[in-house]
Every structure is written in C-alpha cells, then in structure tokens.
Amino acid sequence: MEFNSVLAMVLIGAIAGWIAGKLMKGRGFGIFGNIIVGIVGAFLAGLIFPALGFTVGGGTLASIFHATIGAVILLFLIGLVNRS
C-alpha cells in the first residue's frame, strides 16, 4: 500500500467518522473520537466489504459511502459493548 492511498484512506475515514457521528446521534464520542472511529471504520470497510462482494462503485464519493457504513457499524458495536 502506498503512502498516498493510506493518506487518502485517513482523510476519507475522517470525513466518514464525522458523518457517522451525525447519523448516530447519542452514540458518538465527540468530533475527534468519531474521526478516529471513522478511520478505523474505513480500514475495516476496506477489508471486509470487498471480501463480502459488497461494492458501490469507484471514486471518492463511493469510498466515503463505504467508510461511513463501516464507521456506523463500528459506532453501533461500540455502543453495544459500552452498554453491557
């Protein structure tokens, strides 16, 4: 993986984390926490979704959509763990 692709994934993950925080009101961790969750969600989505055959196309908007789904799922799972 090249540095440019890692940097792009971090930036897209940051945007996705912010969007996921807005979508999952009450389950977020503040702006910086949601950005971290978005970055981790982007990495997870980049690994899991292609293996499952889930694709939404190419480009930046599709990557943001993918990463946002991964971040929302991650926020949901973290919320479940924190409640128990």
MARKE-89228 format. One line per 4 residues: number of its first residue (from 0); their letters; for each residue z, x, y of N, C-alpha, C. Coordinates in steps of 0.001 Angstrom, whole numbers. Atoms other than C-alpha are relative to their C-alpha. Example, Ala and Ser with C-alpha at 12.3 -4.5 7.8 and 13.67 -1.06 7.14 Angstrom:
<atoms>
0	as	0,890,-1190,7800,12300,-4500,0,900,1200  -60,-820,-1190,7140,13670,-1060,730,-770,1090 $
</atoms>
This chain:
<atoms>
0	mefn	0,847,-1161,0,0,0,0,902,1236  106,-804,-1207,-964,1419,3384,1036,-419,1029  -969,276,-1058,1270,1601,6422,-421,-1218,816  487,1133,-792,-936,-887,8291,301,-1324,-685 $
4	svla	-261,1244,700,-535,-3503,5586,1493,-317,-39  -1448,223,-29,3245,-3012,5490,413,-492,1384  -309,418,-1360,3423,-3321,9278,-461,-1433,240  497,1363,-152,1288,-6463,9192,883,-987,-752 $
8	mvli	-862,893,774,3494,-7963,6472,1336,-203,707  -1258,126,-733,6610,-7256,8552,-181,-923,1204  247,856,-1162,5088,-8873,11660,-232,-1449,-413  249,1353,493,3826,-11880,9715,1289,-601,-544 $
12	gaia	-1288,465,506,7199,-12148,7990,942,-392,1120  -846,332,-1146,8966,-12137,11350,-408,-1340,600  491,1284,-509,6783,-14992,12600,357,-1113,-972  -305,1002,1021,7250,-16855,9322,1491,-318,-38 $
16	gwia	-1441,232,-24,11022,-16413,9480,414,-870,1165  -300,820,-1165,11121,-17882,12952,-429,-1445,-246  497,1355,302,9000,-20865,11846,887,-663,-1051  -850,551,1053,11110,-21343,8707,1358,-409,554 $
20	gklm	-1267,355,-637,14261,-21343,10836,-109,-1295,769  223,1251,-725,12779,-24122,12961,-158,-1170,-968  208,1065,985,11748,-26124,9881,1275,-362,-741  -1220,204,790,15075,-25707,8061,1212,-19,925 $
24	kgrg	-1097,88,-962,17427,-26766,10842,1330,-107,-734  -1322,22,605,21042,-26116,9948,161,939,-1176  -101,-919,1134,20227,-23655,7159,-329,1426,396  410,-1322,-445,19201,-20702,9258,1177,928,244 $
28	fgif	-993,-1038,-244,21045,-17523,10111,-159,583,1391  288,-518,-1332,20124,-17201,13767,-1380,633,24  1365,-504,-155,16935,-15694,15108,-220,1279,-792  207,-1284,687,17440,-12197,13693,157,-142,-1512 $
32	gnii	-167,250,1434,18703,-13402,10324,-1209,-690,-593  1189,697,484,15742,-15750,9991,-1216,917,-46  1102,-964,27,13351,-12930,10847,113,878,-1247  -202,-795,1219,14875,-10818,8054,-358,-824,-1234 $
36	vgiv	330,881,1126,14642,-13786,5670,-1512,-208,-75  1455,148,-20,11015,-14249,6753,-719,1208,-550  610,-1225,521,10179,-10635,5999,167,69,-1513  -233,8,1453,11792,-10875,2556,-825,-1115,-654 $
40	gafl	813,1103,519,10070,-14242,2026,-1477,362,-64  1398,-442,12,6728,-12677,2931,-264,932,-1177  157,-886,1152,7241,-9939,345,21,-792,-1305  -70,814,1216,8277,-12490,-2286,-1249,-855,-177 $
44	agli	1204,819,86,5374,-14780,-1466,-1213,847,-360  1099,-905,319,3011,-11805,-1628,-13,417,-1456  -82,-372,1413,4240,-11029,-5131,-146,-1195,-936  -95,1124,929,4858,-14445,-6669,-1208,-936,68 $
48	fpal	1052,1014,-111,2189,-16772,-5292,-1329,406,-615  1246,-365,677,-868,-14771,-6401,134,-9,-1528  -211,28,1451,659,-14462,-9882,-34,-1430,-536  28,1411,401,1019,-18254,-9996,-1368,-642,233 $
52	gftv	1328,534,-286,-2559,-18716,-8795,-45,-862,1241  -69,792,-1223,-1490,-20320,-5506,-583,803,1141  619,-671,-1132,-3827,-19277,-2710,-405,-1029,1044  410,874,-1093,-4590,-20780,663,-1146,610,791 $
56	gggt	1103,-644,-682,-7437,-18504,1613,429,1332,584  -299,-1293,-602,-7571,-15317,3610,216,-125,1489  -197,-13,-1433,-6790,-14356,7140,1457,-28,398  -1354,-88,-531,-3772,-14156,9350,741,-1327,-98 $
60	lasi	-668,1304,64,-3032,-17887,9520,397,-361,-1422  -338,259,1401,-3137,-18187,5748,1186,862,-430  -1123,-878,328,-783,-15214,5462,1297,-518,609  -1184,571,-635,1631,-16796,7932,449,-1243,-760 $
64	fhat	-327,1200,776,1468,-20062,5965,683,381,-1313  -577,-505,1253,2154,-18207,2696,1415,505,212  -1305,-597,-265,5044,-16262,4177,1011,-1045,447  -894,1064,-430,6508,-19377,5785,502,-792,-1191 $
68	igav	-422,697,1219,6561,-21160,2437,1029,847,-750  -944,-889,666,8272,-18126,897,1332,59,726  -1239,-56,-772,10826,-17988,3723,774,-1314,-95  -676,1298,143,11572,-21729,3499,671,-93,-1367 $
72	illf	-582,16,1351,12125,-21420,-253,1218,913,-53  -1121,-938,-1,14356,-18395,297,1182,-555,790  -1082,615,-771,16375,-20191,3010,667,-1123,-797  -543,1078,822,16786,-23166,686,902,557,-1100 $
76	ligl	-790,-596,1077,18005,-20976,-2179,1273,658,516  -1191,-612,-589,20383,-19032,54,994,-1083,412  -860,1106,-356,21725,-22343,1351,718,-585,-1206  -634,496,1218,22394,-23491,-2213,1099,944,-478 $
80	vnrs	-985,-988,443,24220,-20275,-3054,1217,-15,925  -1114,-1,-946,26327,-20418,116,894,-1230,-142  -790,1216,151,27458,-23982,-595,927,43,-1207  -826,-4,1198,28829,-23188,-4030,1106,1016,47 $
</atoms>
